[in-house]
Amino acid sequence: MDPALLLVLCLSCLLLFFLQSQSSRRGKLPPGPTPLPIIGNILQMDVKNMKKSFSNFSKAYGPVFTVYFGMKPIVVLHGYEAVKEALIDQGEEFSGRGYFPVSERTSKGLGIIFSNGNRWKEIRRFALMTLRNFGMGKRSIEERIQEEARCLVEELRKTKASSCDPTFILGCAPCNVICSIIFQNRFDYKDQNFLTLMERFNKNVKILSSAWIQLCNNFPVLLDYFPGSHNKLFENSALIKSYILEKTKEHQESLDINNPRDFIDCFLIKMEQEKHNSQSEFTTENLVSTVFDLFVAGTETTSTTLRYGLLLLLKHPEVTAKVQEEIDRVIGRHRSPCIQDRSHMPYTDAVVHEIQRYIDLLPNNVPHAVTHDIKFRNYLIPKGTAILTSLTSVLHDGKEFPNPEKFNPGHFLDESGNFKKSNFFMPFSTGKRMCVGEGLARMELFLFLTSILQNFNLKSSIDPKKLNTTSISSAFISLPPLYKICFIPV
């Protein structure tokens, strides 16, 4: 037989086998666009604006549909009801973390974000308890954030009201809060170790948001045989973990089990308590990965929200004026804001919530996975299937938030001007995999923003009406466009 004809025949058989197997699997999974062999639905999606692609698919296939990233099926949940039903009503079944090769290379299944099963439950429970109680030394988390807010204000004063890009300064503050919680002490904004740490985390976030990493997750062979930004990601992660391990060894040498100073001390004490348990999840490797995850989850997300929030306040000076009036009335000019003030400042609280709702920081959440074969809305989803929950479809629900594409603090205020809660407010996700640092992040956003507006008026270098507040397209996180701002001392 002619070799060319034989090749065509073999490829045709492979194609038929692929289509048949996909048809068999798709008969159990929710409906969705027909995937192409090998590449799946990649060509039918905008990888830089997945939320728009998913919105279009939901109109055609309903609130629960399947897309293929390469040969791997992913079930997408679109809209509040579907997300709630999965993450809350069937929270245990949807509490797995999806397998993604790039993340597996850096985490090796350790830590909080990408771990599963008993390991995830143990480490998450410990982290939540430690962050909530924070029985470390004499300072609470709130006091550490207040200290950092004062340092942030002083750094902003050094700009002398000149036009500046706030990215670096606003990145330092939340990173330093995490450093204070983990390493006991904050760093000076010019400390070289601190700057190097920030640079590596910032670089990794940009790499993770790239289309190349999405491609590598779908075709992991690229990780081993092709050059690319993934190698820099792995290098940065290894160097950060090496630094964390070095700090851990320093802590071990000066540990006082009766006086824990920070998160690392608390973890080391737990390790000591479980040293005779051969199945213990509290190991040095897990400590390093958990600390790494706390940095990942607690630095870039908060700094991006702050940066985006100030852009929105520049764009809407009438909102800024109302917040400053509330600050003057409740806090005044001569004491630092505290978290108790929030309950007396409904408008400011509404503004912080609206910033988070509007910017839609993680449009499609961090991927989940089902922990076993489950029946969901008459579909059969096999164990391990990745699940993407569209947080955009919840945060921008038109019935809950009229004109959702418009920035309006009134979305969180009732007719009397009191703060109004909403079940649709899910910027930290919801259910069992909800962000561990939600309480910390909410405290930071309120205290940092009120401290800035207590001490400065905001001025744009261009007409506020001409400011662009549309997020830069990203495969993972919504980033604000670059802008300049002047911090005018009050």
Secondary structure, DSSP 8 states (H G I E B T S, - for coil): --HHHHHHHHHHHHHHHHHHHHHHHHTTS------BTTTBTGGGS-TT-HHHHHHHHHHHH-SEEEEEETTEEEEEEESHHHHHIIIIITTTTT-EE---HHHHHHHTT-TTTS--HHHHHHHHHHHHHHHHH--STT--HHHHHHHHHHHHHHHHHTTTT--B--HHHHHHHHHHHHHHHHHSS---TT-HHHHHHHHHHHHHHHHHTSHHHHHHHH-THHHHHS-SHHHHHHHHHHHHHHHHHHHHHHHHHT--TTS--SHHHHHHHHHHHTTT-TT-S--HHHHHHHHHHHHHHHSHHHHHHHHHHHHHHHH-HHHHHHHHHHHHHHT-SSS---GGGGGG-HHHHHHHHHHHHHHTSSTT-S-EE-SS-EEETTEEE-TT-EEEEEHHHHHT-TTTSSSTTS--GGGGB-TTS-B---TT--TT--GGGS-TTHHHHHHHHHHHHHHHHHHEEEEESS-GGG-----B--SS--B-----EEEEE-
